[in-house]
Amino acid sequence: MNSEYFLKTETDILQNENLRDPQRDAYFEVYRHFVQRGKKTHAIVVLPTGTGKTGLISILPYNIAEGRVLIITPQLTILDNIEKNLNSGNSQNFWTTAKIIDDPKKLPVVIRYEGSETNDDILNKSQIVVANIQKLQNGSANSIMNRCDPGFFDMIIVDEAHHAEAQTWIDNLNYFSNAKVVKLTATAFRTDKKKIVGELVYKYKLSQAMQKNYVK
């Protein structure tokens, strides 16, 4: 795995008219948080459902991550959707359709973590690992924490981050404690009133999304 893949691969992001405003703007704020400001705190991005969160996930590592990326989802439906859009073996993947990366040979190696069914060789060759939180339980011998060293991932993207204060999520983020963590959510509030740990770097309002006809 080329540890500098995300830094050296040519991409068209900030001037790309195929991307939506919140995708470009959120990407830039995350870039500014980790790269320009050199911050270590978790970056929180609030995007209403339907504004292009999966597309944002696909571009976030570029020019920011200095190594492998882990994407954590709370349920299989979301995982399936992300895996479909980030399937670099399919010509309909987001990087190609949005013209983020022109050369198909430069697309990342993306794998779905399936515990014991995912062998070490596949893990080591990956550049992006997509995993459902149930596959990351610390009590399992095939938990990713029991198979990878703490520096295995340089960036962790947490989808539906209002779930991320549950213990399994906390255990994984604590284990990979040096990773750049981006938490994506449609709401900055949890039903139990607990705060999402991190720093809010970007928020796109529902009224803005409706004005742009991204959502109805």
C-alpha positions, -999 to 999 in steps of 0.1 A, spaced: 0 0 0 14 34 -11 12 54 21 13 86 0 -14 76 -24 -39 102 -11 -13 130 -11 1 123 -46 -30 113 -66 -42 141 -89 -78 151 -82 -102 178 -92 -122 188 -61 -123 225 -53 -131 237 -88 -152 206 -98 -186 217 -109 -199 181 -106 -197 185 -69 -223 202 -48 -215 233 -28 -216 215 6 -193 188 -7 -166 212 -18 -170 235 12 -171 208 38 -140 191 22 -121 224 23 -130 230 60 -118 195 69 -86 202 49 -81 235 67 -87 218 101 -61 191 97 -36 204 72 -36 242 74 -42 244 111 -26 211 121 -54 203 146 -58 169 163 -94 173 175 -121 153 157 -137 173 129 -175 174 129 -194 180 96 -232 184 97 -250 177 64 -287 172 59 -297 138 45 -297 139 7 -270 166 2 -243 142 -9 -227 127 21 -214 96 3 -197 118 -23 -181 138 5 -168 106 21 -152 96 -12 -132 129 -15 -123 135 21 -90 115 22 -74 133 -8 -46 157 1 -54 151 38 -48 114 47 -12 103 49 -21 67 48 -49 42 50 -85 52 56 -112 35 77 -149 43 71 -173 32 99 -210 29 94 -238 21 119 -259 -3 97 -256 -25 67 -279 -4 44 -256 26 47 -225 3 43 -240 -12 11 -246 23 -3 -211 35 4 -195 3 -9 -215 6 -41 -205 42 -47 -168 36 -38 -165 4 -58 -134 13 -78 -139 -18 -100 -172 -4 -113 -172 24 -139 -201 41 -120 -180 48 -89 -183 83 -76 -147 93 -84 -152 85 -121 -188 98 -126 -180 131 -108 -146 133 -127 -126 135 -95 -100 111 -109 -95 109 -146 -73 78 -148 -90 46 -137 -56 31 -128 -53 58 -101 -85 47 -82 -80 35 -47 -81 -1 -35 -113 -3 -15 -123 -34 6 -152 -43 29 -141 -56 62 -158 -89 70 -139 -101 100 -124 -136 96 -134 -136 59 -110 -107 53 -74 -120 54 -43 -100 63 -30 -98 28 -62 -81 16 -62 -57 45 -25 -47 39 -32 -40 2 -62 -18 9 -62 20 8 -98 24 20 -115 -1 44 -153 1 48 -167 -16 79 -200 -19 98 -196 -12 135 -207 -47 145 -176 -61 128 -154 -39 150 -165 -53 184 -135 -55 207 -145 -88 222 -141 -106 189 -107 -121 179 -114 -108 144 -121 -73 156 -100 -49 135 -84 -37 167 -70 -72 174 -56 -75 138 -42 -41 131 -16 -20 150 -27 15 163 -11 33 134 -27 12 106 -52 40 97 -43 76 92 -79 88 88 -112 75 102 -145 87 87 -175 80 110 -209 81 93 -240 89 113 -217 102 140 -245 108 165 -241 71 173 -203 75 179 -205 80 216 -215 44 222 -187 22 237 -178 2 206 -172 34 186 -152 50 215 -131 19 218 -121 19 182 -114 57 181 -93 54 212 -73 25 198 -65 43 166 -60 75 186 -35 92 162 -58 90 132 -75 121 118 -112 116 127 -140 131 107 -175 127 121 -204 131 96 -240 136 108 -273 150 97 -279 163 133 -256 178 158 -278 166 186 -282 132 202 -314 119 218 -296 114 251 -284 150 250 -247 139 250 -225 161 229 -206 146 199 -169 148 208 -150 171 184 -150 205 168 -177 216 144 -159 226 112 -188 228 88 -226 229 90 -249 231 60 -285 241 69 -315 223 58 -329 256 45 -299 260 22 -303 224 9 -339 231 1 -331 264 -16 -307 245 -38 -332 217 -44 -308 191 -30 -337 180 -7 -374 187 -6 
